[in-house]
Amino acid sequence: MTTTTATTAKPDLRQLGNSDLHLTPVGFGAWAIGGGNWEFAWGPQDDNDSVNAIRRALDLGVNWIDTAAIYGLGHSEEVVAKALKGSSHKPYVFTKCSMRWHEDRSIYRSLKAKSLEEELNASLRRLNVETIDLYQIHWPNPEAEIEEGWTALAKFKEQGKIRYIGVSNFNVEQMKRAQKIAPITSLQPPYSMLRRAIEEEILPFAKENNIGVINYSPMLSGMLTGKMTRERVASMPQDDWRRRAPEFNEPRLSRNLRLVEVLREIGRTHNVEPGVVAVAWTLHHPAVTAAIVGGRSAEQVEGIAPALHFRISEDEYQRINQFLAENPA
């Protein structure tokens, strides 16, 4: 199956919540390109491959990149800057704060105003930008510091260091606490056909409150790409966090690989990969603005690029949901 014949037509743009940012339905996720040797690594990564992946995504029409200070302990942001240097493309750049690290590479969390200011200045420096388009609290942790952290982000926005402020991994109650201080532009939650917990309360709340949703892991960290096999899981590097994840281990692994075959059948009729179908499934939800999709090489990016345009029908959406209902985790 060829996947490099993605249409060159410009994708539809979607407004992100209360902002004037208009996003392509898919953005480039820069978690994996942070490289290895940290707690939530995906294993070793070649920086040249990462730069080529980002540039290929931009060439194919993607207009936003999502990273975080913690990805690779600062390294992902540096790679994003390297990819954008000298590029004619000017994508929106989003990053996240609240997770920090000690010299021994161990991770700690802080939402103290002073800590966030240090993080922001470090991210601006690593990204080599004067303003960050969307600055997000990565996790509502420590929870007691949410108000202090959100107040600090609102102040940074007033200072012009960031254009918009968002949250990631927040529940409804935590978002309500933040809203009392300043409006929330966006929420970044995990969402895929294998992680649907946010459908009940969080997505309806976001839609009612005009909070844009950019979901991460729409292909569940590679599980739904169509490239994952038992052998590949078994041969993952020791520092790949997915080795410990329930969806990559039995009894769920067998069910998930059968699900991928359903996606493959649907995709085959449209000449797209299973991962493209998985991304389209998340974009089918009316509360979702756009999906974050990672890529570790230009080839991977080309395989998922049709997700900029491809949408599934209601019948295809229900066929997937029926399989999930009949094969619970």
N, C-alpha and C positions, 0 to 999 in steps of 0.2 A: 504494500500500500504506500503510495506517495503522500507525503505530508508537507512537502515544500511548495505545493501549489496553492498555498493560502491566498485568498483573494487580496488584491492590493487596494480595494476600496477602503475608504476611511471608516473605522468603526464608529457606531453611535456613541456619543458622549453622555455621561450621566452626572447630574449635579450632586455633589457630596453635601448632604444635609443643608445647613444654613450658610454654607460658604459660597464663594464664586468659583470654586474649583470644579471643573468639568472633566471627569475621568473616563478613560477607556474602560470597558467592562472587565478587563484583566490588567493587573499591574505586576511589575517584576518584584518578587519576594527575594530578599537578600540574606536570609538566615543561613542557608547551607554554604554560601560562598564565604562565610566567616572563617572557614577552615577548621582544622582539628585542634586537639589539645586543650579543650575546655569542657565544662560539665555537660552542655547540651549540643555538642558537636555532631556533625554528620560524617566525620572522618576527614582525612586529608583532602585538600582541594588546591588545584593549580590556579594561581591568580590570573594567568593569561587566559585560561579557559573562562574564568569568571568575567573578565573584561570583555571578552568576545561574546559571551552570553548576553550581557547587558546591552552592548552595542547592537547585537542582532535583534533583541527585543524592541529597541527604539526604532531601528530601521523598519521593522514590521508594523510599527504604529503604536506601540505601548507608550503612554504618556505620563506614567508615574512609577516611582520606585519606593518600596517600603523596606526600611532597614531598622536597626536598633543598635544602640551603643554596645549592648552586651554581646551581640553576635560576633564571635571570634575575639571578644574582649577588645573592641575598637577596630578590629581588622576589616570587618565588612564595610564600615563607613569609609575607610581609607580606599578600599577597592572600588566602591561606588564613585568616589572622587576621581580616581585614576581613569575610570571608564568614561566619565563625563568631560575630562580635560580635553579641550580641543574638539569636542563633538559639536556638530551643528544643531543637534537636538537639545532642547531645554526642558526636560521632564520635570514634573513636580517631584520633590524629594521629601519623603516622610521618614521620621525616625522616632525612637521611643526612649524613655528614661525610667529610672527607679531601680534598675538592677545594676550593681556596681561590683568591682572586684578588688581583692587585695593583691599584693605583690606575688603571693604564692598561687595566684589565679583562682583562689576560692571566691565564691560569689556571696555578696550580701545585698540587702535591700534597704532603701531609704527614700522617704518622700519629704524629708526635711528641706526647707527652702534653700538653705545654703548648699546642701548636697546637690539639689536639682540645678542650681545656678552653675556649679562646677561642671556638672554633666553637660548642660546646654553649651557652655563655652567650649568644652572639649569636642562636642559633636560638630559645632560650627567650624572649628579648626580642622578636624579630620575630614569633614565633607567639603571644606574649602568653599563655603557659601556665606553670604552675609545674613540671609534669612532662611529659616526652615519653613516649608510650606505647611506642614502639619506635624505638631509635636504631641506625642501621646504618652500618657502614663502607662507603662507596660503591664504592670500588675497592681491591683489595689492592696499593696502589701508594703509596709505594715498598715493594716486597716485603720488604726487609730490616727494615722498621719494623712489620711485622704484629704481632709479639709485644708491642711497646711500645704500639701502638694498642689492641689488644684488652685488655691489662691496664688501660689507662686507662678504657675503656668499662665494664669490670667494676667499677672503683672508682666511677664516676659512678652506677652502678646501686645500689651499696651506700649511696651518699650520698642516694639517693632522687630524684635529678634526672631519672632515666629509669627506666622500669618493666622493660623488656626490651631485650636487645641482639641484633642480627642482623648478617649480612654480605650483601654484594651483589657479584655478579660474581666470587665465589671459586671455585676448583676444589677437588677433593677433598683434595689434599695441603695446600692452604692452610687448609681447614677443620679438618683434623686438627691442624695447628699451633695454631690458636686453641682447639680443644677441650681441649688440655693445660692451658690457663689458666683457662677458664670455659666453661660450656655455651653452645651457640649456639641461640637460640630460632628464628631464621628465616634463610632464604636468599632473596635476590632476584636471580634470573637472567633473561636474555632467553629467551623461549620462545614459539615459534609454529610453525605447520606449515611455515614457511619457514626456521626456525632451530631445528634439532632436536639439536644437538650434545650437549646436556646429558642426553639420554635414556640414553646408554650407561653412564656412571659416576655422574654428579652426582645425578640424581634417585633412583636406587636407594640411594645413600649417605644422602641426606637422609631417605628413608623409613625406612631401617634405624636411623637415629640420632634419630628423632623430631624432625627439624628441619623446621619448617613452610616451605612454598615459596609465595612470592607472586611470580608471574612478571610481568615487564614486557613491553610490546610484543606482546601476543597477536594484535593485528591488524597487526603489523609497521609501526608508526608511520603508520597510515592506509592502507597499501597494500591491506589486505583488507576495508576498510569497505564497498566497493561504490560509493564516491563518487569513487574515483581514476580518472582518464583520462590519456591521453597529453597532452592539452591542459592539464590541470590541473598535471601534473608540469612541463611546459614553462613554465608561467606562475608557478611558485613564486617567492617573493621571493629575492633573491640571498643573503640571510643565513639561508635555510632549509637546515639541514645535510643534508636529504634529497636535495638536488640532487646531492650527491657520493656518495650511497649506491648500491651495486651493484644492489640490488633495484628501484631506481627508474630504472635505465638499461638499455639493451639490452646483451646479449641477454635478460636476465632479465625485463625489463618485460613483453614480449609473453606469456611463459609465465605470469607472475603475473596478468595481466589475464584469461587463459583460466581460471586457477584460480578467480578471483573468480566467473566465470560458473557454475562447478560449485557454489560456495557459494550463489549466488543461486538456483539450481534447488532445492537442499535447503531453503533458507530460505523459498522461496515456498510450499512445502507446509505450513509452520507459521506463515506470515504474519510472518516476522522478516527483518531485513536480513542481508546476507552477513557483516557484521562480528560479528553475534550468533553466527552459526554458527562463525566463526573463534575467538571467545572460548570457546565451548562445547567446541570441539575440544581446547583446552589443558586445560580443566577435566575432561576425560574421563580424563586420566592420574591414577592413584591417588595419586601423590606430591604433586600440586599441591593446595594449600589454597585459594588464591584468586588471581584475576587482577587486575592493575592496568590500568584503562582510562581513558584521558584524555578530556577533553571541553572544547571551547573555547567552547561556547554551550549554553544550555538545550536548544535543539533537537537538538544532537548527543547530549546526555545522554539525551534521550527516545528517540532512535533505538536506543541501545545498552542501555537499561534492561531490555528483556526478557532480557538475559543473566543477570540476577539469578535467573531461574527456568528458562530454556530449557536443555535437555540434548539432545545428539544420541544417536541409537541406535547400536548396534554396527555395523549395516549402513552407516549414513551415515558413521561414522568410517572404516570400511574403504574406502568409495567414495572418500573424499578421499585416503586413503593410497595407493590404487591409482593415482590421477591423479599423485600426487607421484612414485611409483616409475616410472611410464611417461614422466614429463616432468622428468627431473633437471635441476638448474641447470647 
